[in-house]
């Protein structure tokens, strides 16, 4: 069962060997344990398990990986400057 909600811009948090990275995503919907997001980062995102998601694709990720945008905008890998 997928609960549909209005799309909102969030960030996907991934812990990498280079530190914590934030990627701009659009929250499209939610299931009880996962969130359905559309990737907004140009160039896409490499998810754990070497799964690559291109910009504009929709994917399910764990809910704990989707957070509000950090206050420091420079930390987010996002679409062109000024589009958010």
N, C-alpha and C positions, 0 to 999 in steps of 0.2 A: 504494500500500500504506500503510495507516494502522496504526501501532503503538499499541495502546490501553494506557494506564497509569492508575493510580489518580489521581483528580482531586486537585489541590492548588492552593492559593491563591498566586498570583504577582501581579506588576504588569506592565502594558503601558506601555512608555516611549515617549512622543511628544515630539519637539522642535518647539515652536511658537514663534511670534514673541514670546510672553510668557515663554519659557524652557522648561525640561524639565518635562513633566507626567507623573505616574504615575497610572495607573488600575487599580483592583482587578479582576482577572480570575481565572477558574478554569481551570487547564490541564486540558483534556479528553483530548488526544491529540497525536501528533506524526507528521509525515512527514519524509523526509530533510532538507528545507530549510525547512519551515514548521511552525508550532505551531497547533493548533486550540484556541481559547479561548472561554469563555463570559463575557460582560461582566457584572460585578457592580455597576458604578457606576450609581446611580440617575440617570436623565436620559440615559444612553448616552454614546457616545464618537464624536467626529468623526475618522475615519481620514484619512490623506492621500488626495488626489484627491476631496475632499468626499464621501466615503462615510460615511454615518451608520449606526451600529450601536446599537440600543436595548438596554436592560438585559435580560439573560436570553437574548439571541441568541448563536448560536455562529458564529464566523468564523475563517478562516485568516489568520495574520499571519506575517511573517518571524520566525525563531527568535531573532535578535539583539535583537528588540524586547521579548521576554519575559524578565524578570529577577526575582530574589527581591525580596520587599518591602523597601524601604529601612528602615534602623533608626529613622529619624525618621518616626513614624506620621502626623504632621501633613502630610507631603508627599504622601500617597496620597489620591486622590479615591476614596472607597470607600462601601460600603453603610453603613447606620446605625451609629453609634458602638457599639462593643462586640460587634458580630456577627462580627468576625474573630478 
